[in-house]
Amino acid sequence: MSTAATSFPERNAAEAADLVLAPETAAPEVRARRARQRRQMYMGQVASYSLGASVLLLYAYDGTISMGVPSLFWIGGLIIIGTFTVLSEAGFGDRFKDHYLTVYQISAHMALQLAFLLAVPTVGVAFLAVLFLIFAFGTLRMTSGQAMLTWGLATCGLAAVFLGSDLPIGLPVTTRLQRAASMLCFVLVIGQCAFLGLFGATLRKILYRRSIELKAAYQRIEELAELDELTGAYNRRCIMRLLDAEIEKSRQASTPCAIALIDLDWFKRINDAFGHPVGDEVLRTFAITIFANIRPADSFGRYGGEEFLLLLPGMPGDVAQRMLERLRGIVADLDWSAFSPGMRVTISAGVATLRDIDTADTFLARADRALYSAKAQGRNSIVTS
């Protein structure tokens, strides 16, 4: 026996996994997708009632029930489906969080099953079996409050049938045709329950996949929150946090640690002479050049304006000095005239090596003093503190 349970295509499971939006925040594309989901659900319901009516037709052909019962059952289902389809197309459900109007749909379909149970008690077990399927469908959409409400309504309806009447509710299995029809009742119910189970499994897979995607998105957001938008280097907050971490690691492992404060020489003049867009490209090119010529263990961040901080864990001062001299030469030898004829860009840097008494502030202060000395010496130079 079939029912009004939804026959969801698997490709709609992804849509069903969408987060619930408040009605007032649902975007037009979200509302359109929900309407499409509902249309496909109602098509599945029509198919379910058609299958159910076909089984009843077997009983009618055998003479167990009246020939009008299958038609009335099918028409009754279509009336319910048609009513909710009209409401759906009018956008009535979009004003509610549960845009499927689950409680109302389940109540209407339960009422139809109970009505036919009373009207045709000879095959009443078939209609009772369908109630389980209706609730199986409902569990995909109902909240705990809705489940309690529909359970209460079902209890009242069943009490009226079993306690309020003496109708002999049965399932005929006398003739071969009756046994075939009765078997089909349960085959269809079990099959649709299995389908709902497969849909639930698909939904869980999609939710799992979305959780992975969400974690990746959060990770990307965290990365963006730590990066300077212009240069792609770490921003000041992040590079300072990394500095504290490197100082702690260096002391725990008793390994050297060096830093370098790097400044682009006469950068204000570049902005004034060639414009800020060119200045931005200079900063980007400089950052890319540094990234391409440092170790994976090193950290590079924008300290402020045209000043950058380079962390060199495990590197003694003399090695850090040579590395910065190499970087200085690389930057100076770049063909900056590609941005504007006659342009030349150089850097100055102050290098400091971690001491036992250093804090992050004193460590940076020594690098800053060394940078000041490099500028005082005419720029395009490296000074170690």
Short mmCIF file of the C-alpha atoms (twelve columns), coordinates in Angstrom:
data_MODEL
# 
_entry.id   MODEL 
# 
loop_
_atom_site.group_PDB 
_atom_site.id 
_atom_site.type_symbol 
_atom_site.label_atom_id 
_atom_site.label_alt_id 
_atom_site.label_comp_id 
_atom_site.label_asym_id 
_atom_site.label_seq_id 
_atom_site.Cartn_x 
_atom_site.Cartn_y 
_atom_site.Cartn_z 
_atom_site.pdbx_PDB_model_num 
ATOM 1   C CA . MET A 1   0.000   0.000   0.000   1 
ATOM 2   C CA . SER A 2   1.434   3.394   -0.894  1 
ATOM 3   C CA . THR A 3   1.041   6.666   0.881   1 
ATOM 4   C CA . ALA A 4   1.565   10.390  0.739   1 
ATOM 5   C CA . ALA A 5   5.182   10.089  1.780   1 
ATOM 6   C CA . THR A 6   7.561   12.103  -0.347  1 
ATOM 7   C CA . SER A 7   9.622   10.483  -3.093  1 
ATOM 8   C CA . PHE A 8   12.675  12.727  -2.980  1 
ATOM 9   C CA . PRO A 9   15.212  12.372  -5.806  1 
ATOM 10  C CA . GLU A 10  18.717  11.884  -4.489  1 
ATOM 11  C CA . ARG A 11  19.960  15.088  -6.063  1 
ATOM 12  C CA . ASN A 12  17.581  17.034  -3.854  1 
ATOM 13  C CA . ALA A 13  19.219  15.747  -0.708  1 
ATOM 14  C CA . ALA A 14  21.831  18.477  -1.016  1 
ATOM 15  C CA . GLU A 15  19.101  21.089  -1.121  1 
ATOM 16  C CA . ALA A 16  17.369  19.506  1.868   1 
ATOM 17  C CA . ALA A 17  20.577  19.906  3.846   1 
ATOM 18  C CA . ASP A 18  20.412  23.708  3.616   1 
ATOM 19  C CA . LEU A 19  20.455  25.616  6.872   1 
ATOM 20  C CA . VAL A 20  17.044  26.826  8.012   1 
ATOM 21  C CA . LEU A 21  16.695  30.517  7.310   1 
ATOM 22  C CA . ALA A 22  14.256  32.828  8.991   1 
ATOM 23  C CA . PRO A 23  11.438  33.645  6.542   1 
ATOM 24  C CA . GLU A 24  12.409  37.297  6.358   1 
ATOM 25  C CA . THR A 25  16.040  36.463  5.519   1 
ATOM 26  C CA . ALA A 26  15.362  33.840  2.839   1 
ATOM 27  C CA . ALA A 27  16.801  35.136  -0.421  1 
ATOM 28  C CA . PRO A 28  14.768  34.871  -3.649  1 
ATOM 29  C CA . GLU A 29  16.968  32.018  -4.899  1 
ATOM 30  C CA . VAL A 30  16.387  30.167  -1.617  1 
ATOM 31  C CA . ARG A 31  12.631  30.573  -1.943  1 
ATOM 32  C CA . ALA A 32  12.792  29.387  -5.555  1 
ATOM 33  C CA . ARG A 33  14.770  26.306  -4.516  1 
ATOM 34  C CA . ARG A 34  12.283  25.532  -1.746  1 
ATOM 35  C CA . ALA A 35  9.380   25.818  -4.203  1 
ATOM 36  C CA . ARG A 36  11.172  23.388  -6.514  1 
ATOM 37  C CA . GLN A 37  11.667  20.944  -3.635  1 
ATOM 38  C CA . ARG A 38  7.985   21.115  -2.745  1 
ATOM 39  C CA . ARG A 39  6.905   20.504  -6.357  1 
ATOM 40  C CA . GLN A 40  9.021   17.380  -6.540  1 
ATOM 41  C CA . MET A 41  7.655   16.252  -3.179  1 
ATOM 42  C CA . TYR A 42  4.067   16.624  -4.390  1 
ATOM 43  C CA . MET A 43  4.894   14.682  -7.563  1 
ATOM 44  C CA . GLY A 44  6.183   11.880  -5.337  1 
ATOM 45  C CA . GLN A 45  2.971   11.992  -3.337  1 
ATOM 46  C CA . VAL A 46  0.867   11.649  -6.502  1 
ATOM 47  C CA . ALA A 47  2.927   8.591   -7.463  1 
ATOM 48  C CA . SER A 48  2.449   7.136   -3.965  1 
ATOM 49  C CA . TYR A 49  -1.333  7.528   -4.035  1 
ATOM 50  C CA . SER A 50  -1.437  6.056   -7.539  1 
ATOM 51  C CA . LEU A 51  0.385   2.953   -6.303  1 
ATOM 52  C CA . GLY A 52  -1.933  2.704   -3.307  1 
ATOM 53  C CA . ALA A 53  -5.001  3.021   -5.492  1 
ATOM 54  C CA . SER A 54  -3.610  0.253   -7.748  1 
ATOM 55  C CA . VAL A 55  -3.386  -2.126  -4.798  1 
ATOM 56  C CA . LEU A 56  -6.939  -1.261  -3.738  1 
ATOM 57  C CA . LEU A 57  -7.998  -1.936  -7.315  1 
ATOM 58  C CA . LEU A 58  -6.771  -5.515  -6.928  1 
ATOM 59  C CA . TYR A 59  -8.967  -5.920  -3.848  1 
ATOM 60  C CA . ALA A 60  -11.896 -4.400  -5.761  1 
ATOM 61  C CA . TYR A 61  -11.321 -6.716  -8.718  1 
ATOM 62  C CA . ASP A 62  -11.427 -9.646  -6.318  1 
ATOM 63  C CA . GLY A 63  -14.705 -8.327  -4.924  1 
ATOM 64  C CA . THR A 64  -13.335 -7.672  -1.426  1 
ATOM 65  C CA . ILE A 65  -14.199 -3.969  -1.559  1 
ATOM 66  C CA . SER A 66  -16.329 -1.751  -3.740  1 
ATOM 67  C CA . MET A 67  -14.946 -0.664  -7.101  1 
ATOM 68  C CA . GLY A 68  -15.412 2.967   -6.098  1 
ATOM 69  C CA . VAL A 69  -12.957 2.770   -3.187  1 
ATOM 70  C CA . PRO A 70  -9.727  2.949   -5.244  1 
ATOM 71  C CA . SER A 71  -10.996 5.975   -7.183  1 
ATOM 72  C CA . LEU A 72  -12.152 7.751   -4.030  1 
ATOM 73  C CA . PHE A 73  -8.831  7.032   -2.310  1 
ATOM 74  C CA . TRP A 74  -6.881  8.410   -5.268  1 
ATOM 75  C CA . ILE A 75  -9.109  11.479  -5.609  1 
ATOM 76  C CA . GLY A 76  -8.924  12.152  -1.857  1 
ATOM 77  C CA . GLY A 77  -5.134  12.068  -2.013  1 
ATOM 78  C CA . LEU A 78  -5.123  14.398  -5.036  1 
ATOM 79  C CA . ILE A 79  -7.371  16.876  -3.234  1 
ATOM 80  C CA . ILE A 80  -4.934  17.045  -0.307  1 
ATOM 81  C CA . ILE A 81  -1.920  17.305  -2.596  1 
ATOM 82  C CA . GLY A 82  -3.639  19.877  -4.788  1 
ATOM 83  C CA . THR A 83  -4.528  22.035  -1.787  1 
ATOM 84  C CA . PHE A 84  -0.946  22.147  -0.536  1 
ATOM 85  C CA . THR A 85  0.347   22.659  -4.078  1 
ATOM 86  C CA . VAL A 86  -1.821  25.760  -4.456  1 
ATOM 87  C CA . LEU A 87  -0.588  27.067  -1.096  1 
ATOM 88  C CA . SER A 88  2.976   26.323  -2.121  1 
ATOM 89  C CA . GLU A 89  2.747   28.108  -5.466  1 
ATOM 90  C CA . ALA A 90  1.202   31.099  -3.696  1 
ATOM 91  C CA . GLY A 91  4.239   31.206  -1.383  1 
ATOM 92  C CA . PHE A 92  2.089   30.698  1.700   1 
ATOM 93  C CA . GLY A 93  4.578   28.403  3.429   1 
ATOM 94  C CA . ASP A 94  7.544   30.732  2.866   1 
ATOM 95  C CA . ARG A 95  6.426   32.889  5.775   1 
ATOM 96  C CA . PHE A 96  7.104   29.980  8.152   1 
ATOM 97  C CA . LYS A 97  10.359  28.277  9.108   1 
ATOM 98  C CA . ASP A 98  8.727   24.947  8.216   1 
ATOM 99  C CA . HIS A 99  7.847   25.895  4.660   1 
ATOM 100 C CA . TYR A 100 6.632   22.321  4.029   1 
ATOM 101 C CA . LEU A 101 3.788   22.813  6.547   1 
ATOM 102 C CA . THR A 102 4.708   19.345  7.798   1 
ATOM 103 C CA . VAL A 103 2.207   19.088  10.659  1 
ATOM 104 C CA . TYR A 104 -0.693  20.084  8.427   1 
ATOM 105 C CA . GLN A 105 0.339   17.702  5.667   1 
ATOM 106 C CA . ILE A 106 0.800   14.770  8.041   1 
ATOM 107 C CA . SER A 107 -2.503  15.525  9.768   1 
ATOM 108 C CA . ALA A 108 -4.373  15.659  6.462   1 
ATOM 109 C CA . HIS A 109 -2.888  12.404  5.190   1 
ATOM 110 C CA . MET A 110 -3.483  10.658  8.533   1 
ATOM 111 C CA . ALA A 111 -7.089  11.809  8.512   1 
ATOM 112 C CA . LEU A 112 -7.562  10.343  5.029   1 
ATOM 113 C CA . GLN A 113 -6.078  6.986   6.073   1 
ATOM 114 C CA . LEU A 114 -8.248  6.835   9.216   1 
ATOM 115 C CA . ALA A 115 -11.345 7.772   7.201   1 
ATOM 116 C CA . PHE A 116 -10.765 4.883   4.803   1 
ATOM 117 C CA . LEU A 117 -9.935  2.625   7.729   1 
ATOM 118 C CA . LEU A 118 -13.420 3.308   9.090   1 
ATOM 119 C CA . ALA A 119 -15.048 3.134   5.672   1 
ATOM 120 C CA . VAL A 120 -13.309 -0.046  4.504   1 
ATOM 121 C CA . PRO A 121 -12.331 -1.967  7.669   1 
ATOM 122 C CA . THR A 122 -12.022 -5.200  5.687   1 
ATOM 123 C CA . VAL A 123 -8.610  -4.033  4.448   1 
ATOM 124 C CA . GLY A 124 -8.007  -1.734  7.427   1 
ATOM 125 C CA . VAL A 125 -4.576  -3.157  8.286   1 
ATOM 126 C CA . ALA A 126 -3.291  -1.818  4.973   1 
ATOM 127 C CA . PHE A 127 -4.284  1.717   5.948   1 
ATOM 128 C CA . LEU A 128 -2.773  1.266   9.415   1 
ATOM 129 C CA . ALA A 129 0.547   0.252   7.858   1 
ATOM 130 C CA . VAL A 130 0.576   3.464   5.887   1 
ATOM 131 C CA . LEU A 131 0.462   5.509   9.112   1 
ATOM 132 C CA . PHE A 132 3.955   4.274   9.961   1 
ATOM 133 C CA . LEU A 133 5.186   5.472   6.591   1 
ATOM 134 C CA . ILE A 134 3.587   8.862   7.059   1 
ATOM 135 C CA . PHE A 135 5.453   9.294   10.341  1 
ATOM 136 C CA . ALA A 136 8.671   8.020   8.772   1 
ATOM 137 C CA . PHE A 137 8.364   10.850  6.285   1 
ATOM 138 C CA . GLY A 138 7.558   13.292  9.053   1 
ATOM 139 C CA . THR A 139 10.707  12.464  11.012  1 
ATOM 140 C CA . LEU A 140 12.767  13.987  8.205   1 
ATOM 141 C CA . ARG A 141 11.161  17.363  8.793   1 
ATOM 142 C CA . MET A 142 9.489   17.549  12.210  1 
ATOM 143 C CA . THR A 143 10.800  19.230  15.312  1 
ATOM 144 C CA . SER A 144 10.307  17.538  18.678  1 
ATOM 145 C CA . GLY A 145 7.249   19.705  19.356  1 
ATOM 146 C CA . GLN A 146 5.723   18.848  15.995  1 
ATOM 147 C CA . ALA A 147 6.383   15.148  16.591  1 
ATOM 148 C CA . MET A 148 4.566   15.276  19.940  1 
ATOM 149 C CA . LEU A 149 1.636   17.134  18.377  1 
ATOM 150 C CA . THR A 150 1.196   14.732  15.457  1 
ATOM 151 C CA . TRP A 151 1.654   11.748  17.773  1 
ATOM 152 C CA . GLY A 152 -1.159  13.110  19.941  1 
ATOM 153 C CA . LEU A 153 -3.418  13.589  16.927  1 
ATOM 154 C CA . ALA A 154 -2.668  10.057  15.722  1 
ATOM 155 C CA . THR A 155 -3.407  8.675   19.179  1 
ATOM 156 C CA . CYS A 156 -6.779  10.407  19.261  1 
ATOM 157 C CA . GLY A 157 -7.655  9.125   15.801  1 
ATOM 158 C CA . LEU A 158 -6.648  5.550   16.587  1 
ATOM 159 C CA . ALA A 159 -8.526  5.659   19.888  1 
ATOM 160 C CA . ALA A 160 -11.664 6.725   18.015  1 
ATOM 161 C CA . VAL A 161 -11.241 3.812   15.597  1 
ATOM 162 C CA . PHE A 162 -10.355 1.073   18.064  1 
ATOM 163 C CA . LEU A 163 -12.230 2.183   21.174  1 
ATOM 164 C CA . GLY A 164 -15.084 4.128   19.625  1 
ATOM 165 C CA . SER A 165 -16.212 1.448   17.208  1 
ATOM 166 C CA . ASP A 166 -16.541 -2.321  16.967  1 
ATOM 167 C CA . LEU A 167 -15.504 -2.542  13.322  1 
ATOM 168 C CA . PRO A 168 -13.624 -5.756  12.405  1 
ATOM 169 C CA . ILE A 169 -10.321 -4.407  11.117  1 
ATOM 170 C CA . GLY A 170 -8.537  -6.977  9.014   1 
ATOM 171 C CA . LEU A 171 -6.476  -7.865  5.973   1 
ATOM 172 C CA . PRO A 172 -8.056  -10.484 3.681   1 
ATOM 173 C CA . VAL A 173 -5.849  -13.385 2.605   1 
ATOM 174 C CA . THR A 174 -8.462  -15.945 1.529   1 
ATOM 175 C CA . THR A 175 -7.985  -15.942 -2.225  1 
ATOM 176 C CA . ARG A 176 -4.767  -15.896 -4.209  1 
ATOM 177 C CA . LEU A 177 -5.517  -12.375 -5.454  1 
ATOM 178 C CA . GLN A 178 -6.208  -11.144 -1.919  1 
ATOM 179 C CA . ARG A 179 -2.911  -12.582 -0.724  1 
ATOM 180 C CA . ALA A 180 -1.080  -10.917 -3.632  1 
ATOM 181 C CA . ALA A 181 -2.713  -7.560  -2.886  1 
ATOM 182 C CA . SER A 182 -1.958  -7.864  0.843   1 
ATOM 183 C CA . MET A 183 1.632   -8.733  0.063   1 
ATOM 184 C CA . LEU A 184 1.914   -5.695  -2.210  1 
ATOM 185 C CA . CYS A 185 0.592   -3.480  0.586   1 
ATOM 186 C CA . PHE A 186 3.546   -4.339  2.781   1 
ATOM 187 C CA . VAL A 187 6.036   -4.529  -0.087  1 
ATOM 188 C CA . LEU A 188 5.217   -0.954  -1.097  1 
ATOM 189 C CA . VAL A 189 5.294   0.343   2.484   1 
ATOM 190 C CA . ILE A 190 8.604   -1.373  3.221   1 
ATOM 191 C CA . GLY A 191 10.020  -0.196  -0.115  1 
ATOM 192 C CA . GLN A 192 9.129   3.416   0.549   1 
ATOM 193 C CA . CYS A 193 10.491  3.196   4.095   1 
ATOM 194 C CA . ALA A 194 13.725  1.834   2.607   1 
ATOM 195 C CA . PHE A 195 13.767  4.731   0.155   1 
ATOM 196 C CA . LEU A 196 13.358  7.208   2.983   1 
ATOM 197 C CA . GLY A 197 16.198  5.453   4.782   1 
ATOM 198 C CA . LEU A 198 18.391  5.824   1.708   1 
ATOM 199 C CA . PHE A 199 17.446  9.464   1.502   1 
ATOM 200 C CA . GLY A 200 18.420  9.889   5.149   1 
ATOM 201 C CA . ALA A 201 21.768  8.192   4.494   1 
ATOM 202 C CA . THR A 202 22.357  10.458  1.508   1 
ATOM 203 C CA . LEU A 203 21.453  13.447  3.621   1 
ATOM 204 C CA . ARG A 204 23.950  12.405  6.295   1 
ATOM 205 C CA . LYS A 205 26.677  12.048  3.674   1 
ATOM 206 C CA . ILE A 206 25.915  15.467  2.294   1 
ATOM 207 C CA . LEU A 207 25.859  17.011  5.759   1 
ATOM 208 C CA . TYR A 208 29.228  15.382  6.459   1 
ATOM 209 C CA . ARG A 209 30.622  16.712  3.189   1 
ATOM 210 C CA . ARG A 210 29.247  20.147  3.969   1 
ATOM 211 C CA . SER A 211 30.823  20.045  7.411   1 
ATOM 212 C CA . ILE A 212 34.178  19.371  5.740   1 
ATOM 213 C CA . GLU A 213 33.583  22.242  3.331   1 
ATOM 214 C CA . LEU A 214 32.542  24.455  6.240   1 
ATOM 215 C CA . LYS A 215 35.718  23.627  8.144   1 
ATOM 216 C CA . ALA A 216 37.759  24.481  5.057   1 
ATOM 217 C CA . ALA A 217 35.856  27.737  4.710   1 
ATOM 218 C CA . TYR A 218 36.459  28.608  8.371   1 
ATOM 219 C CA . GLN A 219 40.125  27.794  7.937   1 
ATOM 220 C CA . ARG A 220 40.247  30.084  4.918   1 
ATOM 221 C CA . ILE A 221 38.528  32.834  6.881   1 
ATOM 222 C CA . GLU A 222 41.063  32.440  9.677   1 
ATOM 223 C CA . GLU A 223 43.862  32.638  7.143   1 
ATOM 224 C CA . LEU A 224 42.403  35.778  5.600   1 
ATOM 225 C CA . ALA A 225 42.001  37.286  9.068   1 
ATOM 226 C CA . GLU A 226 45.756  36.773  9.610   1 
ATOM 227 C CA . LEU A 227 46.926  38.108  6.246   1 
ATOM 228 C CA . ASP A 228 47.590  41.609  5.018   1 
ATOM 229 C CA . GLU A 229 45.110  42.188  2.213   1 
ATOM 230 C CA . LEU A 230 47.541  44.059  -0.047  1 
ATOM 231 C CA . THR A 231 50.717  41.985  0.184   1 
ATOM 232 C CA . GLY A 232 49.558  38.564  1.353   1 
ATOM 233 C CA . ALA A 233 52.061  38.713  4.218   1 
ATOM 234 C CA . TYR A 234 50.935  38.180  7.810   1 
ATOM 235 C CA . ASN A 235 49.296  41.249  9.321   1 
ATOM 236 C CA . ARG A 236 50.774  42.997  12.367  1 
ATOM 237 C CA . ARG A 237 48.579  41.197  14.908  1 
ATOM 238 C CA . CYS A 238 49.514  37.791  13.520  1 
ATOM 239 C CA . ILE A 239 53.237  38.410  13.082  1 
ATOM 240 C CA . MET A 240 53.450  39.709  16.656  1 
ATOM 241 C CA . ARG A 241 51.735  36.564  17.897  1 
ATOM 242 C CA . LEU A 242 54.192  34.456  15.901  1 
ATOM 243 C CA . LEU A 243 57.081  36.470  17.350  1 
ATOM 244 C CA . ASP A 244 55.974  35.603  20.893  1 
ATOM 245 C CA . ALA A 245 55.679  31.941  19.897  1 
ATOM 246 C CA . GLU A 246 59.142  31.872  18.306  1 
ATOM 247 C CA . ILE A 247 60.722  33.478  21.346  1 
ATOM 248 C CA . GLU A 248 59.150  30.825  23.577  1 
ATOM 249 C CA . LYS A 249 60.247  27.996  21.266  1 
ATOM 250 C CA . SER A 250 63.778  29.341  21.028  1 
ATOM 251 C CA . ARG A 251 64.143  29.447  24.796  1 
ATOM 252 C CA . GLN A 252 62.647  26.004  25.340  1 
ATOM 253 C CA . ALA A 253 64.906  24.416  22.712  1 
ATOM 254 C CA . SER A 254 67.959  26.644  23.490  1 
ATOM 255 C CA . THR A 255 68.264  27.541  19.821  1 
ATOM 256 C CA . PRO A 256 69.119  30.940  18.311  1 
ATOM 257 C CA . CYS A 257 66.476  33.200  16.826  1 
ATOM 258 C CA . ALA A 258 66.893  36.311  14.732  1 
ATOM 259 C CA . ILE A 259 64.517  38.941  13.414  1 
ATOM 260 C CA . ALA A 260 64.815  41.649  10.825  1 
ATOM 261 C CA . LEU A 261 62.829  44.863  10.499  1 
ATOM 262 C CA . ILE A 262 62.847  45.756  6.799   1 
ATOM 263 C CA . ASP A 263 61.933  49.136  5.367   1 
ATOM 264 C CA . LEU A 264 61.491  50.131  1.719   1 
ATOM 265 C CA . ASP A 265 63.750  53.147  1.191   1 
ATOM 266 C CA . TRP A 266 62.082  56.435  0.253   1 
ATOM 267 C CA . PHE A 267 58.763  54.718  -0.264  1 
ATOM 268 C CA . LYS A 268 56.829  57.962  0.274   1 
ATOM 269 C CA . ARG A 269 58.681  59.426  -2.667  1 
ATOM 270 C CA . ILE A 270 57.596  56.479  -4.806  1 
ATOM 271 C CA . ASN A 271 53.956  57.095  -3.891  1 
ATOM 272 C CA . ASP A 272 54.280  60.828  -4.531  1 
ATOM 273 C CA . ALA A 273 56.151  60.443  -7.823  1 
ATOM 274 C CA . PHE A 274 54.373  57.477  -9.383  1 
ATOM 275 C CA . GLY A 275 51.043  57.304  -7.538  1 
ATOM 276 C CA . HIS A 276 49.576  55.001  -4.905  1 
ATOM 277 C CA . PRO A 277 48.522  52.241  -7.357  1 
ATOM 278 C CA . VAL A 278 52.152  51.890  -8.446  1 
ATOM 279 C CA . GLY A 279 53.207  52.021  -4.808  1 
ATOM 280 C CA . ASP A 280 50.823  49.145  -4.043  1 
ATOM 281 C CA . GLU A 281 52.319  47.095  -6.861  1 
ATOM 282 C CA . VAL A 282 55.791  47.788  -5.505  1 
ATOM 283 C CA . LEU A 283 54.753  46.466  -2.100  1 
ATOM 284 C CA . ARG A 284 53.218  43.361  -3.646  1 
ATOM 285 C CA . THR A 285 56.289  42.665  -5.773  1 
ATOM 286 C CA . PHE A 286 58.578  43.172  -2.799  1 
ATOM 287 C CA . ALA A 287 56.522  40.761  -0.663  1 
ATOM 288 C CA . ILE A 288 56.471  38.112  -3.431  1 
ATOM 289 C CA . THR A 289 60.231  38.448  -3.787  1 
ATOM 290 C CA . ILE A 290 60.802  37.938  -0.068  1 
ATOM 291 C CA . PHE A 291 58.455  34.931  0.032   1 
ATOM 292 C CA . ALA A 292 60.365  33.349  -2.842  1 
ATOM 293 C CA . ASN A 293 63.721  33.691  -1.071  1 
ATOM 294 C CA . ILE A 294 63.132  32.696  2.550   1 
ATOM 295 C CA . ARG A 295 62.875  29.295  4.225   1 
ATOM 296 C CA . PRO A 296 59.564  27.537  4.897   1 
ATOM 297 C CA . ALA A 297 60.259  27.928  8.631   1 
ATOM 298 C CA . ASP A 298 60.589  31.709  8.351   1 
ATOM 299 C CA . SER A 299 57.638  34.047  8.875   1 
ATOM 300 C CA . PHE A 300 57.141  37.326  7.063   1 
ATOM 301 C CA . GLY A 301 54.614  39.984  8.036   1 
ATOM 302 C CA . ARG A 302 53.700  43.587  7.415   1 
ATOM 303 C CA . TYR A 303 54.656  45.519  10.532  1 
ATOM 304 C CA . GLY A 304 53.147  48.788  9.360   1 
ATOM 305 C CA . GLY A 305 53.132  50.912  6.185   1 
ATOM 306 C CA . GLU A 306 56.278  50.010  4.258   1 
ATOM 307 C CA . GLU A 307 57.904  48.260  7.233   1 
ATOM 308 C CA . PHE A 308 57.999  44.468  7.388   1 
ATOM 309 C CA . LEU A 309 59.087  42.013  10.068  1 
ATOM 310 C CA . LEU A 310 60.939  38.814  9.163   1 
ATOM 311 C CA . LEU A 311 61.246  36.047  11.769  1 
ATOM 312 C CA . LEU A 312 64.239  33.737  11.354  1 
ATOM 313 C CA . PRO A 313 63.959  30.886  13.887  1 
ATOM 314 C CA . GLY A 314 67.083  28.826  14.547  1 
ATOM 315 C CA . MET A 315 69.298  31.326  12.731  1 
ATOM 316 C CA . PRO A 316 72.345  32.948  14.371  1 
ATOM 317 C CA . GLY A 317 73.014  36.630  13.889  1 
ATOM 318 C CA . ASP A 318 75.855  36.303  11.365  1 
ATOM 319 C CA . VAL A 319 73.818  33.972  9.168   1 
ATOM 320 C CA . ALA A 320 70.840  36.329  9.429   1 
ATOM 321 C CA . GLN A 321 73.103  39.224  8.394   1 
ATOM 322 C CA . ARG A 322 74.238  37.350  5.269   1 
ATOM 323 C CA . MET A 323 70.680  36.346  4.426   1 
ATOM 324 C CA . LEU A 324 69.458  39.932  4.646   1 
ATOM 325 C CA . GLU A 325 72.378  41.119  2.520   1 
ATOM 326 C CA . ARG A 326 71.334  38.561  -0.095  1 
ATOM 327 C CA . LEU A 327 67.705  39.751  0.048   1 
ATOM 328 C CA . ARG A 328 68.850  43.366  -0.208  1 
ATOM 329 C CA . GLY A 329 70.803  42.576  -3.352  1 
ATOM 330 C CA . ILE A 330 67.917  40.651  -4.903  1 
ATOM 331 C CA . VAL A 331 65.476  43.518  -4.328  1 
ATOM 332 C CA . ALA A 332 67.919  46.117  -5.653  1 
ATOM 333 C CA . ASP A 333 68.601  44.080  -8.807  1 
ATOM 334 C CA . LEU A 334 64.934  43.703  -9.752  1 
ATOM 335 C CA . ASP A 335 63.824  45.477  -12.905 1 
ATOM 336 C CA . TRP A 336 61.617  48.069  -11.241 1 
ATOM 337 C CA . SER A 337 61.488  50.112  -14.438 1 
ATOM 338 C CA . ALA A 338 58.718  47.752  -15.561 1 
ATOM 339 C CA . PHE A 339 56.408  49.753  -13.290 1 
ATOM 340 C CA . SER A 340 57.718  53.129  -14.379 1 
ATOM 341 C CA . PRO A 341 60.840  54.197  -16.288 1 
ATOM 342 C CA . GLY A 342 63.675  55.179  -13.993 1 
ATOM 343 C CA . MET A 343 62.165  53.614  -10.880 1 
ATOM 344 C CA . ARG A 344 64.598  52.069  -8.408  1 
ATOM 345 C CA . VAL A 345 63.652  50.341  -5.154  1 
ATOM 346 C CA . THR A 346 66.004  49.383  -2.338  1 
ATOM 347 C CA . ILE A 347 65.593  48.222  1.227   1 
ATOM 348 C CA . SER A 348 67.236  48.785  4.573   1 
ATOM 349 C CA . ALA A 349 67.023  46.339  7.464   1 
ATOM 350 C CA . GLY A 350 67.892  46.080  11.121  1 
ATOM 351 C CA . VAL A 351 68.788  42.590  12.331  1 
ATOM 352 C CA . ALA A 352 68.677  41.504  15.976  1 
ATOM 353 C CA . THR A 353 69.452  38.192  17.659  1 
ATOM 354 C CA . LEU A 354 67.481  37.034  20.696  1 
ATOM 355 C CA . ARG A 355 69.115  37.486  24.091  1 
ATOM 356 C CA . ASP A 356 68.224  35.803  27.363  1 
ATOM 357 C CA . ILE A 357 66.831  38.988  28.881  1 
ATOM 358 C CA . ASP A 358 64.831  39.987  25.814  1 
ATOM 359 C CA . THR A 359 61.084  40.408  25.725  1 
ATOM 360 C CA . ALA A 360 59.266  40.805  22.444  1 
ATOM 361 C CA . ASP A 361 59.332  44.579  22.943  1 
ATOM 362 C CA . THR A 362 63.058  44.822  23.685  1 
ATOM 363 C CA . PHE A 363 63.830  42.390  20.874  1 
ATOM 364 C CA . LEU A 364 61.923  44.581  18.418  1 
ATOM 365 C CA . ALA A 365 63.415  47.755  19.875  1 
ATOM 366 C CA . ARG A 366 66.954  46.530  19.114  1 
ATOM 367 C CA . ALA A 367 65.960  45.621  15.563  1 
ATOM 368 C CA . ASP A 368 64.351  49.039  15.202  1 
ATOM 369 C CA . ARG A 369 67.521  50.798  16.406  1 
ATOM 370 C CA . ALA A 370 69.560  48.797  13.933  1 
ATOM 371 C CA . LEU A 371 67.141  49.772  11.137  1 
ATOM 372 C CA . TYR A 372 67.492  53.418  12.152  1 
ATOM 373 C CA . SER A 373 71.274  53.059  11.916  1 
ATOM 374 C CA . ALA A 374 70.957  51.509  8.440   1 
ATOM 375 C CA . LYS A 375 68.905  54.494  7.299   1 
ATOM 376 C CA . ALA A 376 71.379  56.913  8.887   1 
ATOM 377 C CA . GLN A 377 74.186  55.275  6.912   1 
ATOM 378 C CA . GLY A 378 72.501  56.230  3.662   1 
ATOM 379 C CA . ARG A 379 69.932  53.399  3.303   1 
ATOM 380 C CA . ASN A 380 70.205  50.322  1.061   1 
ATOM 381 C CA . SER A 381 72.150  48.642  3.854   1 
ATOM 382 C CA . ILE A 382 71.868  46.068  6.624   1 
ATOM 383 C CA . VAL A 383 72.847  46.696  10.250  1 
ATOM 384 C CA . THR A 384 72.993  44.050  12.996  1 
ATOM 385 C CA . SER A 385 72.318  44.762  16.649  1 
# 
